[in-house]
Amino acid sequence: MISGFTPENGKACLKDFFKVPPDVYPLGRLDYDSEGLLLLTNDKSLNYQVLHPSFAHEREYWVQVEGVITKKALDSLSTGVSIALDGKKYITRKASAESFTETPPVPERQPPIRFRKNIPTSWIRLILHEGKNRQVRKMTAALGFPTLRLLRYRISELSIHSLLPGEMIEMDKKEYYQKLGLDTLI
């Protein structure tokens, strides 16, 4: 689905699944092929504080890539990768990258990702402090490991830890701000 409340190109959007007050909107987006944590709010002051790079909120992604990920690729993801942004070369900020030793506990994807019996896949945990458009996909592709499945697992201390796809947790402003590390602004 589209991670907004306005349908695009006939694709389902959030309003097709969730009943929320009309002033609620998503903080940031997930592209159509990504899944995971999406923050919703009606607090307009949060947009800048969560999305602006100067706040450097941790964003943890669980990424399934095509191929067996190498230590060299993980090191490159950690130190910075050259990607294209708006037609210009951009070096990503330092990050944390590690491979999962086992498949992480994620629900089956609907629709499932493409499956190739003779091509192995790897799962990596990638923690960024920035959120450029399609950044994770561009980073892994630049290193020869195309992203097959991408889940945003966490932003600061807000995570999808015990949530299933389509579930929502409502929380008060104080808890929301605390989990985003913004409790000094309340």
Number of C-alpha atoms within 10 A of each C-alpha: 18 21 21 19 17 12 15 11 6 8 11 16 17 18 15 13 12 12 9 13 9 9 9 14 19 16 20 15 16 21 13 11 13 19 20 20 23 20 17 16 19 15 12 12 10 15 15 12 16 20 16 13 13 11 14 15 22 19 21 22 22 25 26 25 22 21 15 13 21 14 12 10 19 20 15 19 26 19 15 16 23 17 20 14 14 8 7 8 11 13 13 21 14 16 21 18 22 19 19 14 9 9 12 13 7 12 9 9 10 7 7 9 12 8 11 9 6 6 9 12 18 20 24 21 20 22 24 23 20 20 18 12 13 12 17 23 19 19 23 23 15 16 17 13 21 19 20 19 19 21 19 21 21 20 22 17 15 19 18 19 11 6 13 11 14 9 10 14 8 8 10 7 12 13 13 17 18 16 14 17 16 17 13 8 10 8
